[in-house]
Amino acid sequence: MKMRIKEKIKEIEQYLEELESIMPEDFKEYLEDYKSKAACERYFEKIIEAVIDLSFLIIKEKGLKIPEDDKKSFEILNEENIIPKKLTNKLKDAKGMRNIIAHDYGSVDDEIVFESITSELIKDVKEFLEEVNKIKCAE
C-alpha cells in the first residue's frame, strides 16, 4: 500500500509539472488557444482524480472509515488531522469544479476555471502533498 501511495504522489507531481509547462500566460491567451485550454482543463480533471485516489489510499492504509463519496474523503483526512480544514474546503471546491468541467454542468465560466487552475489548484495540491508527506504512510 505504501508503494501505491508513493506512486500516486509521483503521478500527481508529474501532472502538476506538465500543467505548469503548458499553462497560458494570461486569460486572453487561455481563451484564444483552445488546445491549451482543453489541455489545462484535462489536467485539472486528472490532478483532482489522482488527489482523490491518494486520499482513499491513505484512508485505506490507516484503516479509517471508508467515505461514502469523494468529497467526504477530504473531511475524513481533516478529522484525522492529516489536512487542515481550510485545505479540506479548497479540495472539496476543486472536486466540484472538476465535476463542472468533466460533465459540463450548465455553461462553464472560463474565467473561473482559469483562475482555479492558475491561482488555486497548483498551490492547493502542492500543500496537500506536503501534508501527506508528513504522515508515516507516505514513507
DOPA-434888 format. One record per residue (C-alpha): z, y, x. Coordinates in steps of 0.05 Angstrom, whole numbers. Layout:
DOPA-434888
((Z; Y; X))
...
***
This chain:
DOPA-434888
((0; 0; 0))
((17; 48; 57))
((-52; 37; 86))
((-84; 54; 20))
((-43; 118; 17))
((-65; 137; 87))
((-137; 123; 70))
((-133; 164; 6))
((-103; 223; 45))
((-161; 218; 96))
((-211; 216; 38))
((-182; 279; 7))
((-181; 315; 75))
((-255; 296; 84))
((-273; 322; 15))
((-237; 388; 29))
((-273; 396; 95))
((-340; 382; 63))
((-326; 430; 6))
((-306; 485; 54))
((-370; 475; 93))
((-415; 487; 32))
((-375; 539; -6))
((-414; 602; -22))
((-390; 668; 8))
((-382; 702; -59))
((-390; 695; -134))
((-461; 723; -134))
((-484; 671; -84))
((-448; 617; -124))
((-486; 637; -187))
((-553; 643; -153))
((-551; 578; -113))
((-549; 525; -168))
((-549; 467; -117))
((-488; 496; -81))
((-455; 510; -148))
((-466; 438; -172))
((-441; 410; -106))
((-378; 453; -108))
((-364; 430; -179))
((-374; 358; -160))
((-327; 364; -100))
((-276; 396; -147))
((-280; 333; -191))
((-277; 285; -132))
((-218; 320; -100))
((-177; 322; -164))
((-194; 249; -179))
((-172; 230; -109))
((-107; 271; -115))
((-91; 234; -180))
((-106; 167; -146))
((-59; 186; -90))
((-5; 206; -140))
((-10; 137; -173))
((-8; 102; -106))
((55; 139; -87))
((87; 124; -154))
((70; 50; -146))
((94; 48; -73))
((161; 79; -93))
((169; 36; -154))
((172; 95; -201))
((159; 97; -276))
((84; 89; -290))
((58; 153; -323))
((22; 149; -389))
((-31; 198; -366))
((-57; 232; -303))
((-20; 298; -313))
((45; 260; -322))
((37; 232; -252))
((49; 301; -224))
((111; 310; -267))
((139; 244; -241))
((128; 266; -169))
((163; 331; -186))
((222; 295; -219))
((229; 253; -156))
((230; 316; -112))
((164; 298; -78))
((127; 361; -100))
((155; 427; -125))
((149; 449; -198))
((101; 506; -183))
((53; 458; -148))
((61; 408; -206))
((37; 461; -255))
((-21; 481; -210))
((-44; 408; -203))
((-39; 398; -278))
((-82; 460; -288))
((-132; 434; -237))
((-136; 369; -275))
((-151; 408; -338))
((-205; 448; -302))
((-234; 383; -275))
((-240; 357; -346))
((-275; 420; -368))
((-325; 414; -311))
((-335; 339; -318))
((-341; 337; -393))
((-370; 406; -405))
((-319; 423; -459))
((-348; 485; -491))
((-380; 534; -444))
((-356; 533; -372))
((-336; 601; -347))
((-370; 603; -278))
((-324; 658; -253))
((-261; 619; -269))
((-290; 557; -237))
((-310; 596; -175))
((-241; 627; -169))
((-208; 560; -179))
((-250; 528; -124))
((-246; 584; -74))
((-176; 611; -81))
((-134; 556; -112))
((-160; 485; -104))
((-163; 480; -28))
((-96; 515; -18))
((-60; 474; -72))
((-88; 407; -49))
((-70; 422; 24))
((1; 438; 0))
((2; 373; -39))
((-19; 334; 24))
((35; 369; 64))
((88; 348; 13))
((62; 277; 11))
((63; 273; 87))
((137; 288; 86))
((154; 224; 49))
((161; 156; 81))
((105; 121; 43))
((53; 164; 78))
((72; 139; 147))
***
